[in-house]
Amino acid sequence: MSITANPLTLRITRWIAGRDGPEAGDVLLDRRRVYILPTVPGLAFGAAVLVLLIGSINYNLQLGFLLTFLVASMAVVGMHATHSNLVQLVLRGVRVEPVFAGDVAAFEVAVNNPGTLDRFALRFAFKPESARSRRGRAADAAPSAPTVSVEVPARGARTVQVPLPAPTRGRLPAPRITVETRFPFGLWRAWAYLTPALEAVVYPKPEENAPPLPAAAGGHDAAAGMAPSGDDFAGVRPYQAGDARKLIAWRLAARSDELSVKQFEATGGGDLMLDFDALPASFGLEHRLSRLTRWVLDADASRMRYGLRLPDAVIDMGSGAPHRERCLTALADCRG
């Protein structure tokens, strides 16, 4: 299911959206922020009511008048119910986890219902238009953005993760989110906009079938460790985002609901500096960053001490999850 819009609607929504920037903290959907128009079925319903009214007038049908005003009043009540289903909700952008290029970023939004009425069939989706980051990198959303539905009980709260494709590395600010409902009859569409002050970090896509890690340098004593490749199988570890598919233990995955990655025994010592300039000059910028991303993941999985040298950043030797995130973020922001 997706939220679609014609060019005229997109032009109007861009004009409305241009008045506000990213919104931090709680955002109250008061009556001034909620818009409502009839849907296509609603217009057809209105045309049918008009035909009933004309027929009743022409033939002076008392029961026809009764039916006409009955269904018309249902439509008016439905308009009020649709509008009330969205008004007074409180929305807040919570967080977004980093992803690799080509994956889907999930922007988490908290939905709070302080009222005494349950809210049904609330649909969230990013607007089907291009989103340009604050740093100038274009990130095109899908023409029909995926829609996520949620129901919020009275005086309750829910969280919803709104997906957005992340095709290229860099920073991906959240575009404007459309929140809409057509409850209860589908004759009216009420909608509002939210631009959460969230920004996803999109890491470069790890290179598939990358060569092994380069030799470590330094004078440390040799020590046994774990590596993603080798001759001596040592066991498995839980799958992490970015791990190569060829390392997944598929036979074990067939007997379990969780993915595992094969590891091998390795012996090595010293510190490993991953140098952007040491890669072949024939590689383009994105190819180099893709390979370095794979090597950062492999070095982290091997529990090595490693550093990263880029044209615009140098990260000293370290290890562990925080160090891995610093390296991947530097790769995402690298301008070459």
ABEGO torsion letter per residue (X at the ends): XBBBBBAAAAAAAAAAAAABBBBBEBBBBBAAABBBBBBAAAAAAAAAAAAAAAAAAAAGBAAAAAAAAAAAAAAAAAAAAAAAAABGBBBBBABBBBBBBGBBBBBBBBBBBABABBBBGBBBBBBBBBBBBAAGBBBBBBABBBBBBBBBBBGBBBBBBBBBBBABBEBBBBBBBBBBBAOAAGABBBBBBBBBBBBBBBBBBBBBGBBBBBBBBEABBBBBBBBABEABBAEBBBBBBGBBAAABBAAAAAABABBBBBBBBBBBBEBBBBBAAABBAABBAAAAAAAAAAAAAAAAAAGBBBBBBBAABBBBBBBEAAAAAAAAAAAAABAX
